[in-house]
Amino acid sequence: MFSKKMRIRRLKNIRVIICLALLLDSAISHAVSPESVKNKLRCGVHNNMIGFGLSPKNAFEWLNGKKNWSGFEIDICRAIAAARFDGYINTMEEEYIEFIYVPTADRFFSIYSGQVDVLLHTVTFNMERDITQRVRYPNIYYYDGQGFVASAKTGYSEEQLSKDELEEKLRGMISRNSICVQSDTTTYSNLRRYLINRVDANEKINVSKTRKEAIEKLRRSECTFYTADLLSLYELIHRQEISRAGEEPSEEQELYIIKYVNDSDELVPLSISKEPLGPIVSVEAVHLEKVIRWVIYALIRAEELGVNQKNIDNILQCHSQKGRLDSCNEDSVRDLYEDPRVLDFLSLRSTNAMDEWAGFPNQWVIRIIQEVGNYGDIYRRNLSQLAIPRGMNSLVDDGGILFSPPF
């Protein structure tokens, strides 16, 4: 039996534990609660990368007079805003979104300092960053790899070589040339690892602080190779084609993405790494992390179900009119408006209890699809111009690795 003093002491300890638990619960509730979300979403983005992030000024120059922010990551930001703000529509975008240009060297600082709420900046997710940086990675929205661009001066041309044959040829070309690369990126560390046992890395690497500087060195022939994420290389080739405006380049000016013939007899880019790219939020942004994670999954799930920006309004009308409209017989709509998987995904049969708990506005998935479409819509709108094959970024059913967990 406990003495009276011991019982009193135990009761005091229990009260302290209860108080601490209540304080912790309050802190967690505040972190997860939608009430703690600001009235405007600040997205840190590129401002001059065709396909991923262009400011209005640069979009006007490179996209035939388009006058608003444009790009894959720009549309991801819009999707997040549509899921967070009940009144969001893209014609009132400035009330809900602020796009902030962030230089590559300042990406993580922009999160630490609170300058942006979410960073959408082709940032690679890896173990080192996940453990050592005080940030959260909600999801992956693009699977990339690191490749090479070579100028014609290297002697490279798009030959039908196997991967082993290309690696052997590349070893010889690198031994006679230098490679430009941007500092403060995973690209730099990947390159150093790749060159081990091939050439002296210190002699062959030409480091630049910015992507622009590295590309200018390539054009001035201060290096004859440039290495970066493949999407960046495709963007470089596309930008060059636009700048030429139909003029034939001199042989020395021609740039090639280094490719090989795979087992399916397809010419594919050489990749020396895996680069899963995704958004970043502050370590304290627990609620925002969950919102972004399921926004990206919603974009993928919509494509899996065949729901897109073109047919979403017809699906809604046909569901409400029980198929009595002529448009309900169109191939893009038939069966979708009665499919229980589609109805549940769009919350047309009942409200999803998880939506309310997470603070999503009513029918947030519908709003996302109406504003930006599904994942495939976003990909085609922004990246088809770069002629980047979807590859790993295709749905699982189409040979890629994208799929959504159950909703």
C-alpha positions as CSV (number, residue, x, y, z in Angstrom):
1,M,0.0,0.0,0.0
2,F,1.1,3.6,-0.7
3,S,1.5,6.1,2.0
4,K,-0.6,9.2,2.0
5,K,2.4,11.3,0.9
6,M,3.2,9.0,-2.0
7,R,-0.4,9.0,-3.2
8,I,-0.4,12.9,-3.1
9,R,2.9,12.9,-5.0
10,R,1.5,10.4,-7.7
11,L,-1.6,12.6,-8.1
12,K,0.6,15.7,-8.7
13,N,2.6,13.8,-11.3
14,I,-0.5,12.6,-13.0
15,R,-1.8,16.2,-13.1
16,V,1.5,17.4,-14.6
17,I,1.4,14.7,-17.3
18,I,-2.2,15.6,-18.1
19,C,-1.3,19.3,-18.4
20,L,1.6,18.5,-20.7
21,A,-0.6,16.2,-22.9
22,L,-3.2,19.0,-23.2
23,L,-0.5,21.5,-24.2
24,L,0.9,19.1,-26.8
25,D,-2.5,18.4,-28.2
26,S,-3.1,22.1,-28.5
27,A,0.2,22.6,-30.3
28,I,-0.5,19.8,-32.7
29,S,-4.0,21.0,-33.3
30,H,-2.7,24.4,-34.1
31,A,-0.1,23.0,-36.5
32,V,-2.6,20.8,-38.3
33,S,-5.6,23.2,-38.1
34,P,-6.6,24.9,-41.4
35,E,-7.3,28.1,-39.3
36,S,-3.5,28.5,-39.0
37,V,-3.2,28.8,-42.8
38,K,-2.5,32.2,-44.2
39,N,-4.9,34.0,-46.7
40,K,-2.4,33.9,-49.5
41,L,-0.1,31.0,-50.7
42,R,3.4,32.1,-51.4
43,C,5.2,29.8,-53.8
44,G,8.9,30.0,-54.4
45,V,9.6,29.2,-58.1
46,H,11.8,29.6,-61.1
47,N,11.2,32.7,-63.2
48,N,13.0,31.7,-66.5
49,M,12.7,28.0,-67.0
50,I,10.5,27.1,-70.0
51,G,8.1,24.3,-69.0
52,F,8.6,24.6,-65.3
53,G,8.5,28.3,-64.3
54,L,8.3,31.5,-66.3
55,S,7.4,34.9,-65.0
56,P,4.9,37.0,-67.0
57,K,7.8,38.9,-68.6
58,N,9.7,35.8,-69.7
59,A,6.5,34.0,-70.7
60,F,5.7,36.9,-73.0
61,E,9.1,36.5,-74.6
62,W,9.2,32.7,-74.9
63,L,5.5,31.6,-75.2
64,N,4.1,33.7,-78.0
65,G,3.0,36.6,-76.0
66,K,1.5,34.8,-73.0
67,K,1.3,37.3,-70.1
68,N,0.9,35.3,-66.9
69,W,3.0,33.0,-64.8
70,S,3.4,29.7,-66.6
71,G,4.9,26.2,-66.0
72,F,4.5,22.8,-64.5
73,E,5.4,23.9,-61.0
74,I,3.3,27.0,-61.4
75,D,0.3,24.8,-62.1
76,I,1.1,22.7,-59.0
77,C,1.0,25.9,-56.9
78,R,-2.4,26.7,-58.4
79,A,-3.7,23.2,-57.6
80,I,-2.6,23.7,-54.0
81,A,-4.3,27.0,-53.8
82,A,-7.5,25.6,-55.3
83,A,-7.5,22.9,-52.5
84,R,-6.8,25.4,-49.7
85,F,-9.0,28.4,-50.5
86,D,-12.8,27.9,-51.0
87,G,-13.1,31.0,-53.2
88,Y,-10.1,30.4,-55.5
89,I,-10.5,30.7,-59.2
90,N,-7.6,31.5,-61.6
91,T,-9.2,34.8,-62.8
92,M,-8.7,36.0,-59.2
93,E,-5.3,34.4,-58.8
94,E,-3.5,37.5,-57.3
95,E,-5.8,37.4,-54.3
96,Y,-4.8,33.9,-53.3
97,I,-1.3,33.3,-54.8
98,E,2.0,35.1,-54.7
99,F,4.7,33.7,-57.0
100,I,8.2,34.6,-55.7
101,Y,11.3,34.0,-57.7
102,V,14.0,32.2,-55.7
103,P,17.6,31.8,-56.9
104,T,18.9,28.2,-56.7
105,A,21.5,29.1,-54.0
106,D,18.7,30.5,-51.8
107,R,16.2,27.7,-52.1
108,F,16.4,26.3,-48.6
109,F,16.9,29.7,-47.0
110,S,13.6,30.9,-48.5
111,I,11.9,28.2,-46.4
112,Y,13.9,28.8,-43.3
113,S,13.3,32.5,-43.4
114,G,9.6,32.2,-44.0
115,Q,9.9,34.1,-47.3
116,V,7.8,31.4,-49.0
117,D,5.2,28.8,-47.8
118,V,6.1,26.2,-50.4
119,L,9.2,25.8,-52.6
120,L,8.4,24.4,-56.1
121,H,11.9,24.7,-57.7
122,T,13.0,21.3,-59.2
123,V,14.5,20.3,-55.9
124,T,15.8,16.7,-55.6
125,F,14.6,14.6,-52.6
126,N,17.4,12.5,-51.1
127,M,18.4,11.1,-47.7
128,E,20.9,13.8,-46.8
129,R,18.5,16.6,-47.3
130,D,15.6,14.8,-45.7
131,I,17.6,14.2,-42.5
132,T,19.8,17.3,-42.2
133,Q,17.6,20.1,-43.5
134,R,14.8,21.4,-41.4
135,V,12.2,20.9,-44.1
136,R,9.4,18.5,-45.1
137,Y,9.0,16.8,-48.5
138,P,5.3,16.2,-49.0
139,N,5.5,14.2,-52.2
140,I,7.3,13.6,-55.6
141,Y,5.7,15.3,-58.6
142,Y,8.4,14.5,-61.2
143,Y,11.0,11.7,-61.6
144,D,14.1,12.9,-63.5
145,G,17.7,11.9,-64.0
146,Q,21.0,13.7,-64.6
147,G,22.3,13.7,-68.2
148,F,24.7,15.5,-70.5
149,V,24.6,17.9,-73.3
150,A,27.6,17.9,-75.7
151,S,28.6,20.4,-78.3
152,A,29.6,19.2,-81.8
153,K,33.2,20.0,-80.9
154,T,33.4,16.9,-78.8
155,G,32.9,14.7,-81.8
156,Y,29.6,13.4,-80.5
157,S,26.6,12.9,-82.8
158,E,23.4,10.9,-82.2
159,E,24.7,7.5,-83.2
160,Q,22.9,4.1,-82.7
161,L,25.2,3.0,-79.8
162,S,24.3,0.7,-77.0
163,K,24.8,2.0,-73.4
164,D,28.1,0.2,-73.0
165,E,29.4,1.5,-76.3
166,L,28.3,5.0,-75.5
167,E,30.0,4.8,-72.0
168,E,33.2,3.8,-73.6
169,K,33.1,6.6,-76.2
170,L,32.1,9.1,-73.6
171,R,35.1,8.2,-71.4
172,G,37.4,9.2,-74.3
173,M,35.5,12.4,-75.0
174,I,35.5,13.5,-71.4
175,S,39.3,12.8,-71.1
176,R,39.9,15.4,-73.8
177,N,37.3,18.0,-72.8
178,S,35.8,19.8,-69.7
179,I,32.3,19.7,-68.2
180,C,30.4,22.7,-67.0
181,V,28.2,22.2,-63.9
182,Q,26.3,24.4,-61.4
183,S,27.5,24.5,-57.8
184,D,25.4,23.9,-54.7
185,T,23.3,21.2,-56.4
186,T,23.1,17.4,-56.3
187,T,24.2,17.6,-60.0
188,Y,27.7,18.6,-58.9
189,S,28.2,15.8,-56.4
190,N,26.7,13.2,-58.8
191,L,29.2,14.3,-61.5
192,R,32.2,13.9,-59.1
193,R,31.0,10.4,-58.3
194,Y,30.5,9.5,-61.9
195,L,34.0,10.6,-62.9
196,I,35.7,8.5,-60.2
197,N,37.8,5.8,-62.0
198,R,37.2,7.5,-65.3
199,V,39.2,10.8,-65.4
200,D,40.7,13.3,-62.9
201,A,37.6,15.2,-61.8
202,N,39.5,18.2,-60.6
203,E,40.9,18.9,-64.1
204,K,37.6,18.3,-66.0
205,I,35.0,20.1,-63.9
206,N,34.2,23.7,-64.6
207,V,32.0,25.0,-61.8
208,S,29.6,27.9,-62.1
209,K,27.4,29.6,-59.5
210,T,24.3,29.7,-61.7
211,R,22.7,27.7,-64.5
212,K,22.9,30.8,-66.8
213,E,26.6,31.2,-66.2
214,A,27.3,27.5,-66.9
215,I,25.4,27.7,-70.2
216,E,27.2,30.8,-71.2
217,K,30.5,29.1,-70.7
218,L,29.3,26.2,-72.9
219,R,28.4,28.7,-75.6
220,R,31.8,30.4,-75.3
221,S,33.5,27.0,-75.6
222,E,35.0,27.3,-72.1
223,C,33.7,23.8,-71.7
224,T,32.3,21.3,-74.3
225,F,29.9,19.4,-72.0
226,Y,27.2,20.6,-69.7
227,T,25.5,18.3,-67.1
228,A,22.2,18.9,-65.4
229,D,18.8,17.3,-64.8
230,L,17.4,16.1,-68.1
231,L,14.4,18.4,-68.0
232,S,16.9,21.3,-67.8
233,L,18.8,19.9,-70.8
234,Y,15.6,19.5,-72.9
235,E,14.7,23.1,-72.0
236,L,18.1,24.3,-73.2
237,I,17.7,22.5,-76.5
238,H,14.2,23.9,-76.9
239,R,15.3,27.4,-76.1
240,Q,18.1,27.1,-78.6
241,E,15.6,26.1,-81.3
242,I,13.3,29.0,-80.6
243,S,16.3,31.5,-80.7
244,R,17.4,30.2,-84.1
245,A,14.0,31.1,-85.6
246,G,14.4,28.7,-88.5
247,E,18.1,29.5,-89.2
248,E,20.4,26.5,-89.6
249,P,23.1,26.5,-86.9
250,S,26.7,26.1,-87.7
251,E,28.1,22.6,-87.0
252,E,30.1,23.9,-84.1
253,Q,27.1,25.5,-82.4
254,E,25.0,22.3,-82.5
255,L,24.2,20.8,-79.1
256,Y,23.2,17.2,-78.5
257,I,21.6,15.4,-75.5
258,I,23.8,12.3,-75.1
259,K,21.6,9.3,-75.9
260,Y,21.9,5.5,-76.4
261,V,19.8,2.7,-77.8
262,N,18.0,0.7,-75.2
263,D,16.9,-2.9,-75.3
264,S,13.6,-1.8,-77.0
265,D,15.6,-0.2,-79.8
266,E,14.6,3.3,-78.5
267,L,17.0,6.2,-78.5
268,V,16.9,7.4,-74.8
269,P,19.0,9.9,-72.8
270,L,21.9,8.6,-70.8
271,S,21.2,9.2,-67.1
272,I,23.8,8.9,-64.3
273,S,21.4,9.4,-61.4
274,K,17.9,9.3,-60.1
275,E,16.4,12.7,-59.4
276,P,13.0,12.6,-57.7
277,L,11.7,16.2,-57.6
278,G,9.1,17.6,-55.2
279,P,7.9,20.5,-53.2
280,I,9.4,21.6,-49.9
281,V,7.7,23.2,-46.8
282,S,8.9,24.2,-43.4
283,V,9.3,21.5,-40.8
284,E,6.5,23.2,-38.8
285,A,4.0,23.2,-41.7
286,V,2.3,19.9,-40.8
287,H,-1.1,20.8,-42.2
288,L,0.3,22.2,-45.5
289,E,2.5,19.1,-45.9
290,K,-0.6,16.9,-45.8
291,V,-2.6,19.2,-48.2
292,I,0.2,19.2,-50.8
293,R,0.7,15.4,-50.5
294,W,-2.9,14.7,-51.3
295,V,-3.2,17.4,-54.0
296,I,-0.5,15.7,-56.0
297,Y,-2.1,12.3,-55.5
298,A,-5.5,13.8,-56.6
299,L,-3.9,15.0,-59.8
300,I,-2.6,11.5,-60.5
301,R,-5.8,9.8,-59.4
302,A,-7.9,12.0,-61.7
303,E,-5.8,10.8,-64.7
304,E,-6.1,7.2,-63.6
305,L,-9.9,7.6,-63.7
306,G,-10.0,9.5,-66.9
307,V,-11.3,12.7,-65.4
308,N,-9.7,15.8,-66.9
309,Q,-10.2,19.5,-67.5
310,K,-12.2,19.0,-70.7
311,N,-14.8,16.5,-69.4
312,I,-15.2,17.5,-65.7
313,D,-18.1,19.9,-66.3
314,N,-19.9,17.4,-68.5
315,I,-19.4,14.8,-65.8
316,L,-21.0,17.1,-63.2
317,Q,-23.9,18.0,-65.5
318,C,-24.6,14.5,-66.6
319,H,-24.6,13.3,-63.0
320,S,-27.0,16.0,-61.8
321,Q,-29.3,15.4,-64.9
322,K,-29.0,11.6,-64.6
323,G,-27.6,11.3,-68.1
324,R,-30.5,13.1,-69.9
325,L,-28.2,15.5,-71.8
326,D,-26.9,14.7,-75.3
327,S,-23.4,15.4,-74.2
328,C,-23.6,12.4,-71.8
329,N,-23.2,10.0,-74.7
330,E,-19.8,11.3,-75.7
331,D,-17.0,8.8,-75.3
332,S,-15.1,11.1,-72.9
333,V,-18.1,11.2,-70.5
334,R,-20.0,7.9,-71.0
335,D,-19.9,5.7,-67.9
336,L,-17.8,8.2,-65.9
337,Y,-20.8,10.1,-64.4
338,E,-22.2,6.8,-63.1
339,D,-18.9,5.2,-62.0
340,P,-19.0,4.9,-58.2
341,R,-15.2,5.3,-58.1
342,V,-15.5,8.7,-59.9
343,L,-18.4,9.8,-57.8
344,D,-16.7,9.0,-54.5
345,F,-13.4,10.6,-55.7
346,L,-15.3,13.8,-56.6
347,S,-17.4,13.6,-53.4
348,L,-20.6,13.6,-55.4
349,R,-22.3,10.8,-53.4
350,S,-21.3,11.9,-50.0
351,T,-18.7,14.1,-48.2
352,N,-15.4,12.5,-47.4
353,A,-14.9,12.7,-43.7
354,M,-11.1,13.0,-44.2
355,D,-11.7,16.1,-46.3
356,E,-13.3,17.8,-43.4
357,W,-10.7,16.7,-40.9
358,A,-7.9,17.9,-43.2
359,G,-9.6,21.3,-43.7
360,F,-10.2,20.8,-47.5
361,P,-13.0,23.0,-48.8
362,N,-16.1,21.1,-50.1
363,Q,-15.5,19.3,-53.4
364,W,-11.9,20.5,-53.6
365,V,-10.9,17.8,-56.1
366,I,-13.5,19.2,-58.6
367,R,-12.1,22.7,-58.1
368,I,-8.5,21.5,-58.8
369,I,-9.5,19.7,-62.0
370,Q,-11.5,22.6,-63.2
371,E,-8.6,25.0,-62.6
372,V,-5.5,23.0,-63.8
373,G,-6.7,19.6,-65.0
374,N,-5.2,16.2,-64.0
375,Y,-1.5,15.3,-63.9
376,G,-1.5,14.5,-67.6
377,D,-3.2,17.8,-68.5
378,I,-0.5,19.7,-66.6
379,Y,2.3,17.6,-68.2
380,R,1.1,18.1,-71.8
381,R,0.3,21.8,-71.3
382,N,3.8,22.6,-70.0
383,L,6.3,19.9,-71.0
384,S,5.1,18.6,-74.4
385,Q,6.7,21.6,-76.1
386,L,10.1,20.4,-74.8
387,A,9.5,17.0,-76.4
388,I,10.4,15.3,-73.1
389,P,9.1,11.7,-73.1
390,R,6.9,10.9,-70.1
391,G,8.8,7.7,-69.3
392,M,8.8,7.1,-65.6
393,N,6.2,10.0,-65.2
394,S,3.6,7.9,-67.0
395,L,0.9,6.0,-65.0
396,V,1.7,2.5,-63.9
397,D,-0.8,1.1,-66.5
398,D,1.1,3.0,-69.2
399,G,4.6,1.7,-68.2
400,G,5.5,4.4,-65.8
401,I,5.7,4.5,-62.0
402,L,3.0,7.0,-61.1
403,F,0.0,5.8,-59.1
404,S,-2.2,7.1,-56.3
405,P,-2.9,5.5,-53.0
406,P,-6.6,4.9,-52.2
407,F,-8.8,8.0,-51.5
